[in-house]
Amino acid sequence: MTKETYNPWTVVHVVFDHLAEAGLHPVLGETGDPAAPAEALLRALGIEPGREDEGPAAPAIQAQLAELRARMFPDVDGGRS
């Protein structure tokens, strides 16, 4: 069986969305980096955490998003906003 991977930041996002929908107000970063507990949760479920550079913060993804913003919103701050 091949090892499954999943990005820990996706877990953080899902949990934050769930907490917010429940009326709670999670805050990112005040008690440390949430990626480490998310990685531990994935491992407990038998899933290998994915690489940091696979998520939305990856430089390649950010460059692609910047290009899309520039194309879609050329009149707004050079496509940034």
N, C-alpha and C positions, 0 to 999 in steps of 0.2 A: 504494500500500500504506500502511495506517495505521501510525503509529509505535506499537510495543508498549512498555509500561512495566511495571516490576516493582519492588517495594519492596526496597531494599538490605538492610534488616534481616531480611527473609525469607532472603536469601542467607546472611547471618551466622548465622542460626539453623540452617539446613541444614548449613552447614560445621561449626559447633560440634557438632551432633548426630553428624555423620559422624566427626569426630575423637574424640569421647567413645566412640563404638561401637568405634573402633579401639584403645581403651585409653589414649588420650592425655588430657591434662588441660588443655584450653584455658582461659585466664583472660581475661575481658573487661575491657578498659580499661587494663591495665598497660603496653601498648605504644602506646597511642593509640586513637582512635576507629576501630572496624573498618568503619564505614559508608563511608568514603572508598575503601578498597581494594575493597569490595564494589561500589561504584558504578563503579570502573574496570573491574572484571571484567564487569559488565553491559554497559558501553559496548563493551568488546572483543568481546563476543558479539553486538553490534548491537542491544542492548536499552537503551532510555532508562530511567534510574533514576526511580522514582516519587517523588512528593513525600513529605517527612518526615511530614506530617500524615495520610498514608494508612495508616500502620502502627498497631500495637497501642499505641503511646505517645500517639497522638492524643487530645487532650482529649475529643472526642466519644465515642471508644471507651472511654476510662477512665470517663466518666460512665455509659455504658451498662453497663459491667462492675460499677460500684458499685451501680447499681440492681438488677441481677441478684443480686448478693451479698446485698443487703438483703432481697430477696424470698425467696431460697432459704435463707438462713441468718439469719432475723430475731433469733434468740437469741444470736448470736455477735458480740459487739462491734459492735452496730448493723449487722450484715451485713458488716463488714469483717474479714477474716482470710484 
